[in-house]
Amino acid sequence: MVVQEHQKKTEQLTALNKAIKVYIKNLDKSLGVNPRTENITFSDFFDNKMLIIKTIRKGLTYKLFSKIKDVTPFSEDDWAVYLNLSKKTLQRHQNDADYLFKPIHTEKIIELAEVTNFGKEVFDTTEQFYLWLNTPSFALGNLKPAELLKDSYGKELVMAELNRIDQGIFT
């Protein structure tokens, strides 16, 4: 059971890495630039701030969002809340192969993906990260970190707390 779950997560991450390469290749073509991103991975993506800016301005495809959604701990209902969209609207976009999220939604998707990526690095297991996200934290005003992800300032508090945990600084 554990082996199957690990294999599924590995397959999801592989699919996401492939999807991000395809998206960036198409982004490069549409913008007429080639910033040498042919071997980029999901984790590498967050290190290239100019690429993130270009992605936000262009918009994420629903297909790429779906791959990101697969590797995050958030449910369809969570995504609807975070993106300030109805669940029905998200489902409607799923059926449109050419749909691009608006910049404001793309930015939020990237922020949540960044938190997930860093959280998985900080904690030993994905399950521990998910548990931390949904447990009230004294350092975060006794709020659950997941509750703070609704806005950019809350996301920054969560990232700062993850960084303190990573550095072994407990408040």
C-alpha positions in Angstrom: 0.0 0.0 0.0 2.8 2.4 1.0 4.8 1.4 -2.1 1.8 2.0 -4.4 1.1 5.5 -2.8 4.8 6.4 -3.3 4.7 5.2 -6.9 1.6 7.3 -7.5 3.2 10.4 -6.1 6.3 9.8 -8.2 4.2 9.5 -11.3 2.3 12.7 -10.5 5.5 14.6 -10.0 6.9 13.2 -13.2 3.8 14.2 -15.1 4.0 17.7 -13.6 7.7 18.1 -14.5 6.8 17.1 -18.1 3.8 19.4 -18.2 5.9 22.4 -16.9 8.5 21.8 -19.6 5.8 21.8 -22.3 4.2 24.9 -20.9 7.5 26.8 -20.7 8.5 25.7 -24.1 5.2 27.1 -25.5 5.6 30.2 -23.3 9.1 30.8 -24.7 7.8 30.5 -28.3 4.9 32.9 -27.7 7.2 35.5 -26.1 10.0 35.0 -28.6 12.6 34.3 -25.9 14.6 31.2 -25.0 16.0 31.5 -21.5 17.4 28.0 -21.5 14.6 26.3 -19.7 14.6 23.0 -21.6 15.6 20.9 -18.5 13.5 22.8 -15.9 11.7 20.9 -13.2 8.8 22.0 -11.0 11.2 22.8 -8.1 13.5 24.7 -10.4 10.6 26.8 -11.7 10.4 28.7 -8.3 14.0 29.8 -8.6 13.4 31.7 -11.8 11.5 34.8 -10.8 11.4 36.2 -14.3 9.9 33.0 -15.6 7.2 33.2 -12.8 6.4 36.8 -13.8 6.0 35.8 -17.5 3.9 32.8 -16.5 1.6 35.0 -14.3 1.2 37.5 -17.2 0.4 34.8 -19.7 -1.8 32.6 -17.5 -1.6 29.0 -16.6 -3.5 26.4 -18.6 -6.0 24.3 -16.9 -4.1 21.2 -17.9 -1.0 22.5 -16.0 -3.2 23.6 -13.0 -4.6 20.1 -12.9 -1.1 18.6 -12.6 -0.2 21.1 -9.9 -3.5 20.3 -8.1 -2.5 16.6 -8.1 0.7 17.2 -6.1 -0.8 19.7 -3.6 -2.8 18.8 -0.4 -5.7 21.0 -1.4 -9.1 19.7 -2.4 -11.3 21.1 -5.2 -13.2 23.0 -2.5 -10.0 24.4 -1.1 -8.9 25.6 -4.6 -12.2 27.2 -5.2 -11.9 29.2 -1.9 -8.2 30.1 -2.5 -9.0 31.3 -6.1 -12.2 33.0 -5.1 -14.0 31.0 -7.8 -17.0 28.7 -7.5 -16.4 25.0 -7.8 -18.7 25.0 -10.7 -16.6 27.6 -12.5 -13.5 25.5 -12.0 -15.3 22.4 -13.4 -16.4 24.5 -16.4 -12.8 25.6 -17.1 -11.7 21.9 -16.9 -13.7 21.2 -20.1 -12.1 24.1 -22.1 -8.9 22.8 -23.5 -7.6 26.3 -24.3 -8.5 27.9 -21.1 -5.9 30.2 -19.5 -6.3 31.4 -15.9 -6.3 35.1 -15.4 -3.1 36.6 -13.9 -4.6 37.0 -10.5 -5.6 33.3 -10.4 -2.3 32.2 -11.9 -0.4 34.0 -9.2 -2.4 32.4 -6.5 -1.9 28.9 -8.0 1.9 29.5 -8.2 1.9 30.8 -4.6 0.2 27.6 -3.3 2.4 25.4 -5.4 5.5 27.2 -4.0 4.3 26.6 -0.4 3.6 23.0 -1.2 7.0 22.5 -2.8 8.9 24.1 0.1 6.7 22.3 2.7 7.5 19.0 1.2 11.2 19.8 1.4 11.0 20.9 5.0 9.1 17.9 6.3 10.2 14.3 6.1 7.0 13.1 4.5 4.2 14.6 2.6 1.8 13.4 5.3 3.7 15.3 8.0 3.5 18.5 5.9 -0.3 18.0 5.3 -0.7 17.5 9.1 1.2 20.6 9.9 -0.9 22.6 7.4 -4.1 21.6 9.2 -2.9 22.0 12.8 -3.2 25.3 14.6 0.2 26.9 15.1 1.1 29.0 18.1 3.6 30.9 16.0 0.9 31.8 13.5 -1.6 33.1 16.1 -3.1 29.7 16.7 -4.4 29.6 13.2 -4.0 26.7 10.8 -1.3 27.5 8.2 -3.8 26.4 5.5 -6.2 29.2 6.7 -3.5 31.8 6.1 -3.0 30.8 2.5 -6.0 32.8 1.4 -4.0 35.9 0.8 -0.4 36.9 -0.1 0.5 38.2 3.4 -0.7 35.0 5.0 1.3 33.0 2.5 4.4 35.0 3.4 3.9 34.2 7.1 3.5 30.5 6.3 6.7 30.5 4.2 8.6 32.3 7.0 7.4 29.7 9.5 8.4 26.9 7.2 11.8 28.6 6.8 12.2 28.8 10.6 11.3 25.1 11.0 13.8 24.3 8.2 16.5 26.2 10.1 15.6 24.6 13.4 14.3 27.8 15.0 11.2 27.2 17.0 9.3 30.0 18.6 
